[in-house]
């Protein structure tokens, strides 16, 4: 006959708690929504016209300026970039990878870039943390606005 000791009970309870935490994080890295996530822009047709800045490097346009809403933004999942327009005619780009635990941000609304995994929110103006748990801003990416086209620099 074996007796149940306090150590056995505490160990069992701790194991159950750990299993619950691991199960809750099992969907880490898988956004629950693809709202405002776009596929890359279609490749521009080639022409004999001289190459413009950015095109010489083979950079394809991410989007037209008209595709990025003023006071909002658009996420380009395959490039892991989010492009925003904080004020009319001002375009910014940031990494779409949350600095908390590496999830891809999923939406841009109410002037924030939002991560679905743990609720972090970042400013569309400078990528700074507006609401945690993230402790670091999104990395800024360099873009070129050439006429109506936005390209990664």
TIGU-866694 format. One line per 4 residues: number of its first residue (from 1); for each residue x, y, z of N, C-alpha, C, O, CB. Coordinates in Angstrom, 3 decimals, decimal comma. Glycine has a CB too. Layout:
// residues N
NUM = X/Y/Z/X/Y/Z/X/Y/Z/X/Y/Z/X/Y/Z  ...
END
This chain:
// residues 153
1 = 0,843/-1,170/0,000/0,000/0,000/0,000/0,896/1,243/0,000/1,770/1,381/0,856/-0,964/-0,007/1,222  0,674/2,159/-0,976/1,478/3,371/-1,038/0,668/4,538/-0,512/-0,541/4,635/-0,722/1,960/3,645/-2,476  1,378/5,426/0,181/0,719/6,604/0,720/0,967/7,793/-0,204/2,025/7,913/-0,821/1,218/6,907/2,152  -0,021/8,655/-0,281/0,126/9,887/-1,043/0,741/10,925/-0,118/0,195/11,247/0,937/-1,247/10,377/-1,625
5 = 1,893/11,440/-0,542/2,583/12,434/0,283/2,256/13,836/-0,219/1,757/14,012/-1,330/4,116/12,196/0,270  2,540/14,813/0,606/2,334/16,209/0,221/3,170/16,531/-1,021/2,717/17,265/-1,899/2,701/17,166/1,392  4,369/15,994/-1,095/5,247/16,236/-2,237/4,614/15,720/-3,526/4,704/16,388/-4,557/6,612/15,570/-2,013  3,986/14,569/-3,497/3,341/13,999/-4,672/2,179/14,882/-5,129/2,007/15,106/-6,327/2,848/12,574/-4,375
9 = 1,381/15,384/-4,181/0,244/16,240/-4,511/0,724/17,550/-5,127/0,173/17,986/-6,137/-0,606/16,517/-3,259  1,738/18,187/-4,542/2,258/19,455/-5,052/2,861/19,255/-6,444/2,635/20,069/-7,340/3,314/20,042/-4,083  3,616/18,194/-6,628/4,209/17,907/-7,929/3,124/17,702/-8,986/3,248/18,215/-10,098/5,111/16,666/-7,844  2,088/16,977/-8,663/0,987/16,729/-9,603/0,265/18,006/-9,977/-0,070/18,210/-11,143/0,000/15,741/-9,011
13 = 0,020/18,874/-8,998/-0,660/20,147/-9,266/0,212/21,047/-10,142/-0,298/21,696/-11,055/-1,007/20,866/-7,942  1,507/21,093/-9,878/2,424/21,901/-10,684/2,479/21,411/-12,118/2,508/22,217/-13,048/3,820/21,883/-10,079  2,494/20,098/-12,308/2,517/19,531/-13,657/1,251/19,884/-14,427/1,313/20,184/-15,619/2,683/18,012/-13,593  0,106/19,850/-13,755/-1,162/20,185/-14,405/-1,162/21,657/-14,820/-1,640/21,996/-15,903/-2,360/19,886/-13,462
17 = -0,631/22,526/-13,970/-0,564/23,950/-14,299/0,334/24,209/-15,493/-0,005/25,000/-16,374/-0,070/24,745/-13,105  1,489/23,537/-15,524/2,416/23,685/-16,645/1,764/23,217/-17,942/1,925/23,858/-18,981/3,713/22,897/-16,384  1,043/22,124/-17,896/0,366/21,614/-19,090/-0,666/22,621/-19,598/-0,814/22,791/-20,808/-0,313/20,263/-18,789  -1,378/23,288/-18,690/-2,376/24,282/-19,087/-1,712/25,469/-19,768/-2,217/25,962/-20,776/-3,182/24,754/-17,870
21 = -0,586/25,936/-19,232/0,127/27,074/-19,827/0,639/26,709/-21,210/0,492/27,493/-22,149/1,300/27,520/-18,925  1,233/25,545/-21,351/1,759/25,127/-22,650/0,648/24,974/-23,680/0,842/25,300/-24,851/2,525/23,816/-22,513  -0,499/24,488/-23,265/-1,624/24,345/-24,176/-2,118/25,709/-24,630/-2,453/25,882/-25,801/-2,757/23,561/-23,513  -2,170/26,675/-23,730/-2,633/28,021/-24,063/-1,710/28,692/-25,074/-2,170/29,492/-25,889/-2,731/28,874/-22,802
25 = -0,429/28,382/-25,033/0,539/29,004/-25,951/0,770/28,179/-27,204/1,622/28,533/-28,019/1,859/29,220/-25,246  0,043/27,100/-27,380/0,285/26,213/-28,513/0,029/26,891/-29,849/0,605/26,486/-30,859/-0,578/24,984/-28,397  -0,816/27,908/-29,882/-1,096/28,569/-31,149/-0,192/29,759/-31,384/-0,450/30,546/-32,295/-2,532/29,008/-31,200  0,867/29,922/-30,592/1,812/31,021/-30,743/2,287/31,118/-32,182/2,645/30,114/-32,798/3,006/30,842/-29,801
29 = 2,287/32,343/-32,716/2,800/32,573/-34,058/1,776/32,397/-35,144/2,087/32,610/-36,316/3,928/31,673/-34,317  0,550/32,013/-34,796/-0,493/31,826/-35,787/-1,587/32,852/-35,565/-2,470/32,638/-34,735/-1,063/30,400/-35,727  -1,549/33,964/-36,291/-2,566/34,988/-36,085/-3,959/34,418/-36,274/-4,183/33,545/-37,112/-2,347/36,155/-37,036  -4,883/34,921/-35,489/-6,244/34,420/-35,568/-7,042/35,113/-36,653/-8,155/34,695/-36,969/-6,935/34,584/-34,243
33 = -6,489/36,161/-37,224/-7,207/36,886/-38,262/-6,229/37,377/-39,321/-5,070/37,663/-39,021/-7,993/38,067/-37,661  -6,696/37,472/-40,544/-5,873/38,001/-41,622/-6,422/39,330/-42,106/-6,135/39,748/-43,229/-5,795/37,005/-42,779  -7,212/40,005/-41,268/-7,793/41,287/-41,651/-6,686/42,267/-42,038/-5,657/42,355/-41,368/-8,651/41,864/-40,501  -6,907/42,980/-43,096/-5,989/43,994/-43,606/-4,633/43,431/-44,010/-3,660/44,182/-44,073/-5,796/45,062/-42,576
37 = -4,540/42,151/-44,283/-3,293/41,549/-44,734/-3,409/41,360/-46,239/-4,367/40,765/-46,732/-3,000/40,184/-43,998  -2,428/41,872/-46,954/-2,459/41,808/-48,408/-1,353/40,931/-48,941/-0,290/40,798/-48,334/-2,351/43,193/-49,003  -1,621/40,336/-50,084/-0,582/39,645/-50,832/0,270/40,715/-51,488/-0,170/41,858/-51,614/-1,182/38,648/-51,894  1,482/40,370/-51,910/2,311/41,376/-52,564/1,633/41,906/-53,820/0,872/41,195/-54,476/3,682/40,797/-52,911
41 = 1,915/43,149/-54,142/1,350/43,766/-55,338/1,830/43,022/-56,577/2,926/42,462/-56,600/1,733/45,260/-55,420  1,005/43,030/-57,584/1,374/42,369/-58,828/2,600/43,049/-59,423/2,804/44,253/-59,268/0,200/42,386/-59,831  3,396/42,260/-60,097/4,611/42,803/-60,714/4,227/43,795/-61,801/3,308/43,554/-62,584/5,497/41,667/-61,301  4,938/44,907/-61,838/4,659/45,925/-62,844/5,133/45,433/-64,210/6,147/44,742/-64,311/5,343/47,271/-62,475
45 = 4,391/45,795/-65,259/4,839/45,401/-66,590/6,156/46,089/-66,929/6,404/47,226/-66,525/3,770/45,737/-67,644  6,988/45,383/-67,672/8,273/45,968/-68,034/8,088/46,891/-69,230/7,178/46,723/-70,042/9,315/44,867/-68,347  8,983/47,872/-69,309/8,933/48,801/-70,436/10,357/49,190/-70,791/11,305/48,833/-70,092/8,071/50,063/-70,103  10,492/49,911/-71,863/11,804/50,376/-72,280/12,146/51,719/-71,642/13,210/52,277/-71,913/11,865/50,484/-73,795
49 = 11,266/52,239/-70,807/11,497/53,521/-70,150/12,682/53,406/-69,208/12,966/52,320/-68,701/10,239/53,986/-69,386  13,383/54,519/-68,964/14,518/54,475/-68,041/14,062/54,040/-66,651/12,949/54,343/-66,221/15,212/55,850/-67,968  14,934/53,332/-65,969/14,633/52,856/-64,622/14,636/54,021/-63,644/15,487/54,907/-63,720/15,648/51,781/-64,182  13,683/54,012/-62,732/13,616/55,028/-61,695/14,345/54,515/-60,464/14,673/53,333/-60,372/12,145/55,392/-61,360
53 = 14,596/55,417/-59,513/15,254/55,030/-58,272/14,458/53,902/-57,623/13,233/53,985/-57,534/15,388/56,246/-57,305  15,130/52,862/-57,176/14,458/51,715/-56,575/14,259/50,607/-57,590/14,408/49,431/-57,259/13,117/52,130/-55,984  13,921/50,966/-58,832/13,717/49,958/-59,853/15,039/49,373/-60,316/15,097/48,212/-60,720/12,962/50,544/-61,028  16,095/50,162/-60,261/17,399/49,680/-60,697/17,843/48,496/-59,850/18,559/47,617/-60,330/18,439/50,803/-60,627
57 = 17,418/48,473/-58,589/17,783/47,380/-57,692/16,823/46,203/-57,846/16,972/45,189/-57,164/17,796/47,864/-56,239  15,847/46,329/-58,731/14,887/45,255/-58,920/13,769/45,293/-57,892/13,029/44,320/-57,750/15,585/43,926/-58,861  13,635/46,398/-57,176/12,597/46,495/-56,158/11,229/46,616/-56,816/11,011/47,477/-57,668/12,855/47,696/-55,228  10,323/45,753/-56,416/8,952/45,805/-56,919/8,122/46,636/-55,960/8,405/46,692/-54,763/8,350/44,376/-57,086
61 = 7,115/47,268/-56,486/6,238/48,091/-55,653/5,472/47,208/-54,678/4,932/46,166/-55,050/5,257/48,909/-56,525  5,437/47,646/-53,424/4,591/46,983/-52,435/3,139/47,353/-52,686/2,243/46,509/-52,653/5,012/47,368/-50,994  2,931/48,656/-52,942/1,569/49,151/-53,072/1,572/50,508/-53,749/2,617/51,138/-53,916/0,885/49,237/-51,701  0,396/50,939/-54,131/0,198/52,314/-54,557/-0,070/53,129/-53,298/-0,576/52,603/-52,307/-0,980/52,442/-55,600
65 = 0,268/54,407/-53,340/0,011/55,260/-52,181/-1,476/55,271/-51,834/-1,834/55,380/-50,662/0,503/56,691/-52,449  -2,333/55,161/-52,827/-3,783/55,171/-52,592/-4,273/53,912/-51,869/-5,394/53,889/-51,362/-4,519/55,314/-53,916  -3,442/52,866/-51,818/-3,811/51,625/-51,123/-3,661/51,727/-49,607/-4,196/50,898/-48,870/-2,964/50,478/-51,634  -2,930/52,748/-49,142/-2,651/52,883/-47,706/-3,568/53,965/-47,143/-3,416/55,137/-47,487/-1,136/53,234/-47,443
69 = -4,515/53,593/-46,286/-5,461/54,590/-45,777/-4,804/55,609/-44,847/-3,941/55,259/-44,041/-6,592/53,898/-45,048  -5,216/56,863/-44,963/-4,718/57,900/-44,060/-5,171/57,569/-42,637/-6,340/57,260/-42,407/-5,223/59,318/-44,494  -4,231/57,638/-41,682/-4,535/57,296/-40,290/-4,560/55,803/-40,049/-4,965/55,357/-38,976/-5,857/57,886/-39,889  -4,132/55,020/-41,031/-4,147/53,559/-40,923/-2,941/52,945/-41,599/-1,875/53,558/-41,660/-5,421/52,992/-41,527
73 = -3,105/51,746/-42,102/-2,005/51,074/-42,766/-2,426/49,755/-43,361/-3,595/49,374/-43,312/-0,876/50,862/-41,812  -1,463/49,068/-43,920/-1,690/47,776/-44,553/-0,514/46,865/-44,246/0,638/47,300/-44,237/-1,887/47,928/-46,084  -0,813/45,601/-43,995/0,212/44,608/-43,663/0,515/43,778/-44,898/-0,390/43,300/-45,582/-0,246/43,696/-42,487  1,819/43,613/-45,178/2,274/42,789/-46,286/2,955/41,572/-45,670/4,151/41,579/-45,379/3,247/43,581/-47,253
77 = 2,160/40,542/-45,484/2,569/39,361/-44,715/3,800/38,676/-45,298/4,710/38,312/-44,554/1,428/38,371/-44,647  3,841/38,497/-46,610/4,970/37,761/-47,190/6,287/38,527/-47,073/7,354/37,915/-47,029/4,690/37,452/-48,651  6,223/39,856/-47,021/7,435/40,656/-46,836/7,687/40,972/-45,360/8,730/41,523/-45,008/7,333/41,953/-47,635  6,730/40,622/-44,504/6,811/40,899/-43,055/7,017/42,392/-42,794/7,866/42,804/-42,005/7,965/40,087/-42,409
81 = 6,195/43,186/-43,498/6,274/44,645/-43,401/4,862/45,199/-43,245/3,909/44,670/-43,818/6,981/45,260/-44,656  4,741/46,259/-42,471/3,491/47,010/-42,387/3,796/48,444/-42,819/4,731/49,067/-42,316/2,875/46,961/-40,928  2,995/48,963/-43,759/3,164/50,329/-44,243/1,994/51,146/-43,709/0,836/50,738/-43,809/3,236/50,385/-45,819  2,315/52,314/-43,135/1,281/53,167/-42,561/1,318/54,556/-43,195/2,300/54,946/-43,826/1,453/53,271/-41,036
85 = 0,218/55,290/-43,009/0,134/56,687/-43,441/-0,431/57,481/-42,253/-1,631/57,748/-42,191/-0,776/56,851/-44,751  0,449/57,855/-41,311/-0,022/58,558/-40,114/-0,753/59,860/-40,423/-1,776/60,156/-39,805/1,140/58,848/-39,210  -0,239/60,638/-41,370/-0,896/61,861/-41,820/-0,861/61,857/-43,342/-0,088/61,116/-43,950/-0,204/63,149/-41,229  -1,686/62,674/-43,946/-1,794/62,701/-45,405/-0,429/62,885/-46,069/0,273/63,861/-45,805/-2,739/63,820/-45,841
89 = -0,062/61,938/-46,932/1,178/62,022/-47,694/2,430/61,588/-46,954/3,515/61,604/-47,535/1,363/63,396/-48,152  2,316/61,198/-45,681/3,475/60,726/-44,898/3,366/59,205/-44,774/2,405/58,691/-44,202/3,533/61,415/-43,463  4,349/58,496/-45,310/4,316/57,036/-45,290/5,475/56,517/-44,457/6,599/57,008/-44,557/4,374/56,458/-46,724  5,184/55,510/-43,628/6,174/54,867/-42,758/6,076/53,371/-42,971/5,044/52,859/-43,405/5,951/55,238/-41,248
93 = 7,165/52,671/-42,659/7,146/51,206/-42,740/7,856/50,634/-41,525/8,843/51,189/-41,041/7,815/50,703/-44,054  7,338/49,521/-41,048/7,885/48,852/-39,871/7,869/47,350/-40,094/7,135/46,839/-40,940/7,086/49,224/-38,597  8,684/46,657/-39,326/8,634/45,205/-39,328/7,249/44,783/-38,850/6,691/45,398/-37,941/9,760/44,594/-38,428  6,695/43,742/-39,452/5,394/43,221/-39,039/5,554/42,127/-37,982/4,591/41,430/-37,663/4,626/42,677/-40,253
97 = 6,764/41,972/-37,439/7,027/40,957/-36,429/7,003/41,614/-35,051/7,817/42,488/-34,754/8,392/40,251/-36,686  6,068/41,185/-34,223/5,911/41,750/-32,876/7,187/41,512/-32,064/7,776/40,431/-32,108/4,679/41,124/-32,151  7,596/42,537/-31,330/8,820/42,447/-30,534/8,622/41,672/-29,231/9,589/41,424/-28,511/9,330/43,835/-30,224  7,389/41,289/-28,922/7,148/40,533/-27,689/7,613/39,088/-27,838/8,525/38,651/-27,136/5,658/40,571/-27,316
101 = 6,983/38,344/-28,757/7,381/36,944/-28,935/7,391/36,505/-30,390/7,331/35,309/-30,678/6,461/36,051/-28,157  7,467/37,461/-31,307/7,687/37,104/-32,707/6,466/36,783/-33,544/6,615/36,300/-34,666/8,560/35,972/-32,756  5,259/37,032/-33,045/4,063/36,822/-33,864/4,018/37,883/-34,954/4,624/38,946/-34,818/2,767/36,869/-32,995  3,303/37,594/-36,033/3,093/38,588/-37,078/1,874/39,422/-36,714/0,819/38,880/-36,387/2,914/37,914/-38,472
105 = 2,023/40,749/-36,772/0,886/41,615/-36,480/-0,218/41,329/-37,492/0,057/40,861/-38,597/1,298/43,120/-36,513  -1,472/41,609/-37,117/-2,571/41,188/-37,977/-3,483/42,307/-38,441/-4,131/42,170/-39,478/-3,378/40,184/-37,273  -3,557/43,415/-37,706/-4,465/44,487/-38,099/-3,843/45,849/-37,832/-2,900/45,989/-37,054/-5,796/44,360/-37,357  -4,402/46,845/-38,505/-4,066/48,240/-38,241/-5,407/48,938/-38,053/-6,220/48,996/-38,976/-3,196/48,897/-39,420
109 = -5,634/49,472/-36,845/-6,887/50,168/-36,572/-6,688/51,143/-35,423/-5,818/50,950/-34,574/-8,018/49,165/-36,245  -7,501/52,190/-35,404/-7,429/53,196/-34,338/-6,010/53,729/-34,129/-5,582/53,962/-32,999/-7,948/52,608/-33,036  -5,287/53,916/-35,240/-3,920/54,459/-35,246/-2,907/53,576/-34,525/-1,874/54,063/-34,064/-3,916/55,822/-34,616  -3,203/52,255/-34,424/-2,226/51,307/-33,877/-2,109/50,089/-34,777/-3,035/49,720/-35,499/-2,619/50,877/-32,449
113 = -0,928/49,480/-34,702/-0,621/48,216/-35,374/-0,798/47,161/-34,286/-0,181/47,255/-33,225/0,863/48,194/-36,026  -1,640/46,153/-34,544/-2,084/45,255/-33,481/-1,631/43,813/-33,665/-1,762/43,230/-34,741/-3,570/45,292/-33,387  -1,094/43,257/-32,581/-0,660/41,859/-32,571/-1,753/40,995/-31,953/-2,224/41,291/-30,854/0,676/41,695/-31,791  -2,165/39,925/-32,645/-3,255/39,097/-32,137/-2,841/38,114/-31,038/-3,698/37,596/-30,322/-3,861/38,337/-33,267
117 = -1,563/37,856/-30,899/-1,138/36,796/-29,979/-1,281/37,167/-28,507/-1,825/36,389/-27,724/0,289/36,435/-30,255  -0,803/38,338/-28,126/-0,845/38,721/-26,711/-1,341/40,144/-26,500/-1,289/40,659/-25,384/0,525/38,572/-26,096  -1,826/40,787/-27,570/-2,475/42,080/-27,451/-1,599/43,320/-27,528/-2,072/44,417/-27,231/-3,172/42,112/-26,212  -0,338/43,181/-27,919/0,512/44,368/-28,031/-0,005/45,290/-29,133/-0,536/44,834/-30,146/1,977/43,964/-28,313
121 = 0,162/46,604/-28,914/-0,249/47,619/-29,890/0,909/48,591/-30,083/1,582/48,974/-29,126/-1,546/48,374/-29,423  1,129/48,984/-31,337/2,240/49,859/-31,698/1,718/51,065/-32,472/0,747/50,947/-33,220/3,295/49,093/-32,532  2,352/52,223/-32,299/1,969/53,455/-32,983/2,226/53,357/-34,488/3,255/52,839/-34,923/2,730/54,645/-32,394  1,263/53,870/-35,279/1,472/53,898/-36,733/2,463/54,991/-37,121/2,957/54,997/-38,248/0,135/54,116/-37,467
125 = 2,764/55,919/-36,207/3,673/57,031/-36,508/5,140/56,673/-36,366/5,966/57,049/-37,197/3,366/58,189/-35,616  5,463/55,933/-35,292/6,881/55,644/-35,025/7,150/54,213/-34,555/8,287/53,885/-34,216/7,398/56,600/-33,991  6,133/53,362/-34,528/6,318/51,967/-34,124/6,466/51,767/-32,632/6,704/50,647/-32,180/7,509/51,409/-34,799  6,328/52,843/-31,848/6,507/52,719/-30,392/5,374/51,908/-29,771/4,267/51,847/-30,307/6,576/54,114/-29,734
129 = 5,672/51,285/-28,629/4,682/50,468/-27,923/3,622/51,385/-27,329/3,937/52,312/-26,582/5,353/49,602/-26,810  2,369/51,121/-27,665/1,243/51,859/-27,096/0,555/51,053/-26,008/-0,067/51,620/-25,109/0,240/52,229/-28,187  0,665/49,713/-26,087/0,082/48,818/-25,091/0,865/47,514/-25,135/1,090/46,961/-26,212/-1,451/48,575/-25,354  1,279/47,021/-23,976/2,110/45,821/-23,868/1,323/44,553/-24,046/0,115/44,567/-24,282/2,805/45,789/-22,547
133 = 2,031/43,464/-23,927/3,246/43,222/-23,168/4,568/43,521/-23,890/5,627/43,442/-23,268/3,253/41,826/-22,744  4,534/43,861/-25,177/5,801/44,171/-25,868/6,500/45,317/-25,138/5,850/46,246/-24,658/5,549/44,548/-27,375  7,826/45,243/-25,060/8,603/46,269/-24,388/9,450/47,101/-25,335/10,030/48,107/-24,927/9,478/45,643/-23,364  9,528/46,687/-26,603/10,358/47,384/-27,583/9,512/47,774/-28,789/8,543/47,089/-29,116/11,554/46,501/-28,020
137 = 9,875/48,877/-29,454/9,123/49,299/-30,644/9,372/48,362/-31,828/10,328/47,587/-31,841/9,503/50,737/-31,029  8,491/48,454/-32,814/8,711/47,732/-34,067/9,888/48,363/-34,793/10,067/49,581/-34,760/7,434/47,747/-34,962  10,687/47,534/-35,446/11,837/48,031/-36,206/11,341/48,806/-37,427/10,495/48,323/-38,180/12,769/46,858/-36,639  11,878/50,011/-37,612/11,501/50,807/-38,783/12,202/50,251/-40,015/13,370/49,868/-39,952/11,858/52,309/-38,579
141 = 11,491/50,209/-41,128/12,024/49,763/-42,413/12,084/50,961/-43,351/11,259/51,870/-43,266/11,153/48,616/-43,024  13,057/50,952/-44,238/13,216/52,044/-45,192/12,369/51,774/-46,429/12,409/50,684/-46,999/14,701/52,225/-45,580  11,600/52,784/-46,834/10,798/52,687/-48,052/11,089/53,900/-48,922/11,615/54,911/-48,457/9,276/52,590/-47,722  10,733/53,775/-50,198/10,822/54,881/-51,146/9,434/55,095/-51,713/8,768/54,144/-52,123/11,869/54,598/-52,283
145 = 9,004/56,336/-51,735/7,748/56,689/-52,380/8,132/57,373/-53,679/8,698/58,467/-53,678/6,838/57,615/-51,465  7,818/56,716/-54,786/8,179/57,193/-56,116/6,891/57,430/-56,888/6,303/56,496/-57,432/9,111/56,177/-56,861  6,461/58,674/-56,933/5,186/58,965/-57,565/4,071/58,343/-56,740/3,866/58,710/-55,584/5,154/58,444/-59,020  3,363/57,416/-57,328/2,255/56,730/-56,642/2,664/55,367/-56,113/1,821/54,661/-55,560/1,071/56,572/-57,582
149 = 3,910/54,968/-56,256/4,370/53,632/-55,853/5,182/53,679/-54,562/5,966/54,601/-54,337/5,208/53,004/-56,965  4,980/52,672/-53,726/5,751/52,524/-52,476/6,585/51,256/-52,617/6,060/50,177/-52,890/4,803/52,455/-51,193  7,890/51,406/-52,426/8,815/50,271/-52,538/9,690/50,193/-51,287/9,968/51,204/-50,642/9,699/50,398/-53,815  10,119/48,971/-50,958/11,127/48,820/-49,923/12,440/49,342/-50,473/12,779/49,068/-51,624/11,257/47,338/-49,461
153 = 13,176/50,084/-49,679/14,456/50,654/-50,132/15,562/49,624/-50,047/16,708/49,920/-50,385/14,828/51,890/-49,298
END
